Amino acid sequence: MTTEAQDQSAPLVAVASADAVLRHPEADERLLTAVERERAARFRHESGRLDFTAGHLLVRLCAARLLGVPAAGLVLAQECPDCGLADHGKPYLPDHPGVHVSLSHTRGVVAAGAGYQPIGVDVELSARGGSLRAVARRVLTPAELAAVEADPEPDRAFLRQWVRKESLIKIGRATLDTLGRIDLSALPLAVPPGAPLRSRYEDLHLIDWTDPEHGAAVAAVGAAPPRIVGLTGQYS
């Protein structure tokens, strides 16, 4: 397989503001299923509904680019492996079982991924760091906790480990109960805006990125090396 062919088969990861996604010419809210629309309507605030909607549209845009098909032809579903309900759980494309997808949304920013091999993505705003850090002792190993507490910016450092671990949950490698046993202390905590930082965790390929526009911490993990794509087609 040539390098170009390998690149074409790489998992795609996109990060954008919710507003930018909703302005995309292919991102029509009518693409959402009845279940998705019902879930979106549960949000108490319009901003939450829009973030949810943008995330569910962005994952369609990623999958559409991967497959070379219109986003309008893609159906997104979810199913919980524990209770069997279809209003939460791991997302998938019923009509494309060979494609893996993942999505995440925070206040005003969304991330999504699609690939022919498993992919997990997570995004959090830097402003969330302080509130999330309250769970640090439960989700970090002792070595990770020591590194975070010694960092000049411990909230930012914790947020970096948090999005990495959330992406491992999304790809199915971890659960909330096992996060404290997964040690990522060998990975750098500082990820300045710019080119994505690439590393490995066991057999997985990890991308860390700091979104320069929103200051959001982004992590993506895949069975194959993911690549960052933009809504307008640019690649990183």
Secondary structure, DSSP 8 states (H G I E B T S, - for coil): --HHHHHHTS-EEEEEEHHHHHHSTT--GGGS-HHHHHHHHT-SSHHHHHHHHHHHHHHHHHHHHHHTS-GGG---EEE-TTT--SSSSEEE-TT-TT-EEEEEEETTEEEEEEESS-EEEEEE-GGGHHHHGGGHHHHS-HHHHHHHHHSSSHHHHHHHHHHHHHHHHHHTS--TTTGGG---TTS-S---SSS-EEEEETTEEEEEEE-TTT--EEEEEESS--EEE-TTS-B-
